[in-house]
């Protein structure tokens, strides 16, 4: 036999034994033994023999090969790794840690060696060193084929496939923090917020230095209405990476949520000085400037974003959403050119449609304007899948549960505090105007649309039986006086971060809270509730023209709007009946016609003395986050009251759907009438 043939036969024999390892380790052991008879002490054959024995559970036999092999081949990282793995199985953890440390020192890009090292260090109580090992596992495991497949499925929206792949992976490697983080992202994406939080907390327990996971955790806390906790996590990130742009950007986002706009604006300005080509940050900067009342600077920021990315539909809509802004002919031409593109995303397209609808409305081209509004609404409705029957069922359940007797049985429950003033109703009903008037009073602080009531309903749902039809209401009905008082105190504690002055009263202007008046009454019976109501056609069409950043999924079809407005009126009539005088109603048209009279009545209901500043609300320089921010910085004007009439030819479904509610306005149909 020639030397070349002999070498070829040897390599073939090794390759054959390696192929046998997974499906028949006993046969692989035999093959390796035969090879070693021909070529004694061959390192590759010895490693194969050890692996075959380990695969059969013959740990002593595997170690008998691996320990001398590792000693004779001290620079061979793979053998050190396999020795560490066998030592773990044998329960010799100190020696396993030493072997794994040698392996990663020789070859850092061994992600599973890092993960196993982290596991052993964690088991030995060396938490900080374990965390560093897990972070290195993430750093060097980016090319794991199974995680790449799961990530590709997640990116493509194949949630079920991604979840299956991740579950399989984590069954084998439960401490793979990269996989845990990816699973948390999946859970958050499908609305399983608690699961996402628990996964990220486990991730950070294992690897406190896993900064990407902590960034995810801070973002999740922010989105779950826990801004104080989010800021704590962001500060931990900034302590390690003070110049990291993503951490600084997230801090600015959270500070806007808590009302600290001056600091947020400074953060955005510093980021843009370093990264002037980031259109997304220019838009966020514009949002913060707009809310702080710095409109000219906001427009300039939006323009900078569009100069870089003229297809950025959300920025075009942000300009339109200033309400007082007017597009130029060149702007309209640019938007039309962008809409003509075939590569435009759905989100850019719908934002451009809403923006063009506003531009053409301002130009008096109402037919073309409505066509764009209708196109934007149709696209957004297709994304949301809103079901009006679910809303109606909720309203009917609330009307059945929250009776006079129900409230009488719970009289005296809840917190005694009278701090909050809740302004409820539908969006675009004049609620921002009421907020601006009240916040101009020396004893009242304006905040924003606070999400804390929604957070409390989510908390109650978590305590419910999974098969309950209306779980939060069922849980609420079971709470005693102490539990209701605790809910009220929780609300006050969680909203305190939004209060920046010493004013005794503050405003929570989340319009959809009209669905939760029963909860408000039980936990904060002394809070003030104001219902902002506007002509049904004006209110609903104004909502139809508005693309909301989130929520308000009922507002993208005219007949859905009609049903929602009708359900709202029906529910408020119910609370007027079971809690007479509890809710003060402000009719927008009356506020426009008799501003001083309505303001005096409003203040009297709140137990506040009249102050002239409330009539000069447009001089109030506080931040305003809603779509009406620019409008409430001007005196009351009549022009907006009848704008819907320009679109009357296309609003038949809305008028028909409103029916008796429209005909009776501002009165309310009686229960015996058709709703």
C-alpha positions, 0 to 999 in steps of 0.5 A, spaced: 500 500 500 502 506 498 503 512 503 497 516 500 493 510 500 494 509 507 493 516 509 486 516 505 484 510 508 485 512 515 482 519 514 476 515 511 476 510 517 476 516 522 470 520 518 466 514 518 467 513 525 465 520 526 458 519 522 457 513 527 457 517 533 450 520 533 446 514 531 450 508 534 456 510 539 457 503 540 459 502 533 463 508 533 467 506 539 469 499 536 471 503 530 475 508 534 478 502 537 480 499 531 483 505 528 488 506 535 490 499 534 493 501 527 495 508 529 496 508 537 495 514 541 493 518 535 489 524 538 483 525 533 482 517 534 482 518 542 478 524 542 473 520 538 473 514 542 472 518 549 466 522 545 463 515 543 464 512 551 461 519 553 455 518 549 454 511 552 454 514 559 461 510 560 464 516 564 469 513 567 472 510 560 471 517 557 475 520 562 480 515 562 482 517 555 480 525 556 484 527 562 491 524 559 489 527 552 488 534 555 494 533 559 498 531 552 495 536 548 494 542 552 493 547 547 487 543 544 481 547 546 476 542 543 479 537 548 478 541 554 471 543 552 469 535 552 473 534 558 469 539 562 463 536 559 465 529 562 467 532 568 460 536 569 457 529 568 461 526 573 459 531 578 466 534 579 464 541 578 471 545 580 475 541 575 470 542 570 470 549 571 478 549 570 477 545 564 472 550 561 476 556 563 482 553 559 477 551 553 475 558 552 482 561 554 484 558 548 478 559 543 473 564 545 468 563 540 466 556 543 459 559 545 456 552 548 463 552 553 461 559 555 454 557 557 456 551 560 461 555 564 456 560 566 452 554 569 457 551 573 459 558 576 452 559 577 451 553 581 457 554 585 455 561 587 459 565 583 454 569 580 458 575 577 463 570 574 457 566 571 454 573 568 460 574 565 460 567 562 453 568 559 454 574 556 460 571 552 456 566 550 451 571 547 457 574 544 460 568 541 453 564 539 450 569 534 451 564 529 448 558 532 444 555 526 437 554 531 437 561 533 438 564 526 432 559 524 428 562 530 430 569 529 428 568 521 421 565 523 420 571 528 422 576 523 418 573 518 412 573 522 412 566 523 410 566 530 408 559 531 414 556 528 419 561 532 416 559 538 416 551 536 424 552 535 425 556 541 422 551 546 425 545 543 432 549 543 431 551 551 429 544 553 436 542 551 439 549 553 435 552 559 440 557 560 441 560 553 440 567 555 440 569 548 434 564 546 431 566 553 431 574 550 429 572 543 423 568 547 421 574 551 421 578 544 416 573 541 412 574 548 412 581 548 410 581 540 404 577 541 401 581 548 404 576 553 407 582 557 407 578 563 411 572 560 416 577 557 417 580 563 419 574 567 423 571 561 427 578 561 428 577 569 430 570 568 435 573 563 438 578 567 438 574 573 443 569 569 447 575 566 446 581 569 451 584 564 447 582 558 446 589 556 441 588 550 436 584 555 436 590 560 435 594 554 429 590 552 427 590 559 427 597 560 423 598 554 418 593 556 417 596 563 416 603 559 411 600 555 407 597 561 406 604 564 412 603 569 416 609 567 420 609 574 422 602 574 424 603 566 429 609 568 432 605 574 434 600 568 436 605 563 441 608 569 444 602 570 445 601 563 448 608 562 452 607 568 456 602 564 455 605 557 454 612 558 455 614 551 451 609 548 446 612 543 440 607 544 440 607 552 440 615 551 434 615 546 430 610 550 431 615 556 429 621 552 423 617 550 421 615 557 422 622 560 417 624 555 412 619 558 413 622 565 413 629 562 420 631 563 420 634 556 426 639 557 431 634 559 428 629 553 429 635 548 436 636 551 438 629 550 435 628 543 439 635 541 445 631 544 444 625 540 443 629 533 449 633 534 453 626 534 448 622 529 445 628 525 443 623 519 438 619 523 431 621 521 427 617 526 431 621 532 429 627 528 422 625 528 422 624 536 425 630 537 420 634 533 414 630 537 418 633 544 418 640 541 411 640 539 409 637 546 413 643 549 410 648 545 416 649 541 412 649 534 417 652 529 423 648 532 418 642 531 417 643 524 424 644 523 426 637 526 420 634 522 423 637 515 430 635 517 427 628 517 423 628 511 430 631 507 433 625 509 427 620 508 421 623 503 417 617 504 417 617 512 409 617 512 409 618 519 413 625 519 408 627 514 402 625 518 406 629 524 406 635 520 399 634 518 397 633 526 399 640 528 392 642 525 395 649 524 400 647 519 399 648 512 402 644 507 405 647 500 404 645 493 411 642 493 409 638 499 403 635 496 407 634 490 412 630 494 407 626 498 403 624 491 410 622 488 411 618 494 404 615 494 406 613 487 411 608 489 410 601 489 416 599 494 412 603 500 410 600 506 403 599 509 405 604 515 408 609 510 402 609 505 397 610 510 400 615 514 401 619 507 394 618 506 392 621 512 397 627 511 394 628 504 387 628 506 389 634 511 392 637 506 387 637 501 382 639 506 385 645 507 385 646 500 378 645 499 378 639 495 373 635 499 372 629 495 379 628 493 381 629 501 375 624 503 378 619 498 385 619 502 382 619 508 378 613 506 384 609 503 388 611 510 382 608 514 381 602 510 389 600 510 389 601 518 382 598 519 385 591 516 391 591 520 387 592 527 381 587 526 376 591 530 370 587 532 364 592 534 360 587 537 365 586 543 365 593 545 357 592 545 358 586 549 362 590 554 358 595 555 351 591 556 355 587 561 357 593 565 350 596 565 348 589 568 353 589 573 354 596 576 347 598 579 345 602 584 344 597 589 351 594 587 354 601 589 350 602 595 353 595 598 360 598 597 359 605 599 365 608 603 370 603 600 376 606 596 381 611 598 378 618 600 383 622 596 380 627 591 386 629 587 384 626 580 380 629 575 378 624 570 376 627 563 372 622 559 369 621 553 371 620 546 377 622 542 376 629 539 370 631 543 374 637 546 377 634 552 384 637 551 380 644 551 377 642 558 384 640 560 387 646 558 382 650 561 382 647 568 390 646 568 390 654 568 387 654 575 392 655 580 389 649 584 390 644 578 395 641 574 395 638 567 398 631 566 397 627 560 393 621 558 395 617 563 395 609 562 394 607 570 387 605 569 388 601 564 394 598 568 389 596 574 384 593 569 390 589 567 392 587 574 385 585 575 384 581 569 391 577 571 387 575 578 381 572 574 379 565 572 381 564 565 374 562 562 371 568 565 367 572 560 368 579 563 374 577 568 376 584 570 369 586 572 368 579 575 374 580 580 372 587 582 366 585 584 369 580 589 374 585 592 372 588 599 373 595 602 381 594 604 382 592 597 379 597 593 382 602 598 389 599 596 387 600 588 386 607 589 392 608 593 396 604 588 393 609 582 395 615 586 402 612 587 403 610 580 401 617 577 405 621 582 411 621 577 407 625 572 405 631 578 411 636 577 407 642 581 404 642 588 397 643 586 392 639 590 388 636 584 391 633 577 388 631 571 387 624 568 385 625 561 384 618 558 378 619 554 377 611 554 376 611 561 369 612 560 369 604 560 371 604 567 367 609 571 365 603 575 372 602 577 373 609 578 367 610 583 369 604 587 377 606 588 376 613 588 369 615 590 371 623 591 375 623 584 371 628 579 369 625 573 367 630 567 364 627 560 367 631 554 361 631 549 361 633 542 356 633 536 356 626 534 357 627 526 363 632 528 366 628 533 366 621 529 368 624 523 374 628 526 376 621 529 375 618 522 380 624 520 385 622 525 390 617 525 392 615 532 399 613 534 395 607 538 389 605 541 382 607 538 381 601 533 374 603 533 375 609 529 377 607 522 370 605 519 364 610 519 359 605 521 364 602 527 364 609 529 357 610 529 356 604 534 362 606 538 359 613 539 352 610 541 355 605 546 358 611 549 352 615 550 348 609 552 353 607 558 354 614 560 346 615 561 346 608 565 351 612 570 347 618 570 341 614 572 345 609 577 350 615 580 346 621 579 350 628 579 356 624 579 359 626 572 359 633 570 358 633 562 361 639 558 357 640 551 363 642 546 358 647 542 356 650 549 363 651 551 364 655 544 358 659 545 358 661 552 365 660 554 365 664 561 358 660 563 361 653 562 367 655 565 364 657 571 359 651 572 365 646 570 369 650 576 363 650 581 363 642 580 370 641 581 369 645 588 374 651 585 373 658 585 373 662 579 379 664 576 380 669 570 386 665 568 381 659 566 378 664 560 385 665 558 387 658 557 391 659 551 396 663 554 398 656 558 405 654 556 404 647 559 406 641 555 400 638 551 401 631 548 394 630 544 392 632 537 389 638 539 396 641 542 396 647 537 389 648 537 388 649 545 394 654 544 389 659 541 383 662 543 376 658 542 374 659 535 367 656 531 370 654 525 371 647 527 364 646 529 361 644 522 367 642 518 364 635 517 359 638 513 363 639 507 364 631 507 356 630 508 355 627 501 360 621 504 358 620 511 351 617 510 353 610 514 355 615 519 349 618 520 345 612 519 348 608 524 348 614 529 340 614 528 336 616 534 343 619 538 344 624 533 337 626 532 336 627 540 343 630 541 345 634 546 339 630 549 340 622 550 334 617 547 330 614 552 331 607 554 325 605 550 327 608 544 331 605 538 339 606 540 
